[in-house]
Amino acid sequence: MTGDQQLPLTGIRVVDFTQVYSGPCCTQMLGDFGADVIKIERPGTGDLSRTSFPDEGGLDNPVFFSINRNKRSVCVDTRTEEGRQVIYDLVLGADVVVSNFRAGVMDRIGFGYDKLREINPRVIWASATGFGTEGPYQHKGGQDVLIQAYTGLMWRRASLDLPISVYATTMCDYTTGMHLAQGILLALLSRERTGEGQRVEVSMYDSMLHAQMQEACTQLNRGVEINWAAAPLSGAFETTDGAVCMVGAFKENPLRDICVALEIGEDLSERAEFATMEKQYEHRPELQRIFTERFAANSTAYWMKRLEDQDLLCAPVRTMEEALRDEQTIINKMIVETQHPTAGTIRALANPLHLSGTPARMDRVPPRLGEHDDEVLAEIGYDAPRISRLREQGVVA
């Protein structure tokens, strides 16, 4: 992932206040394609993701590594007047400022859009919040699990008999981060035409409502809930040595083909209670019991072969470890490896966007806390005595 070709965002400077996940995955996406991302961190502790999960590496750990490559770390105490001036001097030459604090925090600490626009009219001020900047939840902390609950995502499950549970991957954070990156790129494109920066705002709440477009449109226009997890001919079923996910869809009569694949002995679609999709939904529990019993009778490999012979959509249920070892993962070049000065070899997921002419690069390993203080401050005109004075005052690390 190295090379000399100019990447799409080469020359774009990003001042990055983000932390935890939604914001950092956005700015890593920008950094992967050439943006100079300057990560602003708190002296001493830095980004919360440096300490969010216990790890032998301390502040330099895999959680932090996963979403902070291609960035430079600068520690600044923004509570001080001198620290705020450092930020203003950075913004003067910046293209984008990104944050993912609660609504109003950037204004309160002196870095709101109106203030930074006075310094640099071309700046794109991008913000991800939990719920937006207006309304009853504007000051509520936005967190992935809470957004799952608020937006209906957590309520839907394969059966109401199952307990409500937390989705195991932080999809709300990730989706919001990708929407934020899209907004920044659109604003950069607009600036090429107008010369003016603008405000870009996304919220986790809006992002996860939007991720449920089909469900929401059906609910709004028909008063009917779509629940893809409750489809009668789909599900995940345990086998003698694992589990298989089956999707009975996109065929003229998928139930008939499922019956052949699972060696059920009759075509259940000829029964009156299973003859139509509506009837299959009505009698879903009975169908699911039949499928569960059949899958439990043989191995994952056996049923995969049977299902694929009938051109039915299916997959083995994998662990993360198995997925990372999969030949498809390797062929897609989805794992990258680099050397960190203190952590040694780092392996992480590559960027999923594959551009033939300007592919993503890993030019910088995830930074150590405050690693680039002197370098970045020198670039904005601070001489060595001034930097030393700021360090003595605790303004920078």
Number of C-alpha atoms within 10 A of each C-alpha: 13 10 12 5 10 13 18 16 16 14 13 17 21 26 24 26 21 24 23 18 25 29 28 29 25 27 32 23 22 26 29 27 23 24 23 23 26 24 27 25 24 20 18 12 13 21 24 16 22 23 18 14 14 11 13 9 12 12 23 20 20 20 18 23 20 19 24 29 24 25 29 26 25 26 23 25 21 21 11 14 11 17 17 18 12 20 18 18 15 21 22 17 17 21 24 24 27 26 23 27 19 20 23 14 14 17 13 9 12 17 21 17 20 14 14 21 20 11 14 18 17 21 27 27 25 23 28 28 27 28 25 22 18 9 8 9 14 17 18 13 15 24 18 23 19 16 25 22 15 14 17 14 18 16 15 18 16 15 14 10 7 9 9 13 13 15 13 7 10 15 18 28 27 20 20 28 27 18 19 28 23 15 19 27 15 12 21 23 12 14 17 10 8 10 12 16 20 19 18 20 19 22 28 30 23 17 23 22 18 14 15 14 11 12 17 18 14 13 13 10 8 9 10 12 14 16 13 13 13 17 19 24 19 21 19 19 20 21 21 11 11 16 21 21 18 22 17 20 15 9 11 8 14 18 24 18 21 24 20 18 21 19 14 14 9 11 16 18 20 12 11 10 15 20 15 15 16 12 15 20 16 14 14 19 14 13 18 18 10 14 22 16 14 19 22 17 14 16 16 23 15 13 25 20 13 17 20 13 12 15 14 20 15 19 18 18 17 14 8 9 8 10 13 15 11 12 11 11 13 13 9 11 14 14 15 15 14 15 12 16 10 9 12 9 11 16 14 16 14 19 19 11 11 12 9 7 10 14 19 24 19 21 17 17 18 23 21 18 24 21 14 19 20 18 13 16 19 14 10 14 11 16 12 12 9 13 17 14 12 17 15 11 13 16 22 25 21
